[in-house]
Amino acid sequence: MDSTYLVIAIVFGLLVAGILVFLLIKQRRELKAVQAASTPPPSHDLAGGISTRQLQLQAYERLVLLTDRIALPNLIARLNTPGASARDMQGLLIQSIRQEFEFNITQQMYVSAEAWQVVRDYKEQNQLIVNQVASFLPEEATGADLNRALLELLMQNPKASLQNVVSEALSFEAKKLM
């Protein structure tokens, strides 16, 4: 009878030990999965010797530059055309925003989907502002009138421009890669 209790105790002990080992292994696997999901993928050297991480950082840098280039005050300063009508200036501003965006469209391959969406929304917002302000001007308005109205809108409502928010979001994501 004593040997039966001893066998039962040993089997019970082995069963408990087996369950504990199973739970320990399962916990380690889950911890590794969480760590793998929270760390960026390893940076591999490409054929030219440039790492994936370097390409990602360069893409974020290019997109921060894009947000600066399509910021309405910067566009107005760069594209100010004396003698242009408001409609001509509107077209010039919209065309420049599109060209800048299209020039950088390949950068979406290297940044997160969220970062790319923020940049796309910023481009759309700037086009919307230009078109909305232009629609309220009279037919005979000049390009200078449109530029003045856009700058006044941005000065009266600094939150109308998302440039700082977009740049900070891109910088934050880039810093996560470093």
Stockholm file with secondary structure:
# STOCKHOLM 1.0

chainA/1-178         MDSTYLVIAIVFGLLVAGILVFLLIKQRRELKAVQAASTPPPSHDLAGGISTRQLQLQAYERLVLLTDRIALPNLIARLNTPGASARDMQGLLIQSIRQEFEFNITQQMYVSAEAWQVVRDYKEQNQLIVNQVASFLPEEATGADLNRALLELLMQNPKASLQNVVSEALSFEAKKLM
#=GR chainA/1-178 SS CHHHHHHHHHHHHHHHHHHHHHHHHHHHHHHHHHHHHHSCCCCCBCTTSCBHHHHHHHHHHHHHHHHHHTSHHHHHHHHCCTTCBHHHHHHHHHHHHHHHHHHTGGGGGTSCHHHHHHHHHHHHHHHHHHHHHHHHSCTTCBHHHHHHHHHHHHHHCGGGCCHHHHHHHHHHHHHHHC
#=GC SS_cons         CHHHHHHHHHHHHHHHHHHHHHHHHHHHHHHHHHHHHHSCCCCCBCTTSCBHHHHHHHHHHHHHHHHHHTSHHHHHHHHCCTTCBHHHHHHHHHHHHHHHHHHTGGGGGTSCHHHHHHHHHHHHHHHHHHHHHHHHSCTTCBHHHHHHHHHHHHHHCGGGCCHHHHHHHHHHHHHHHC
//
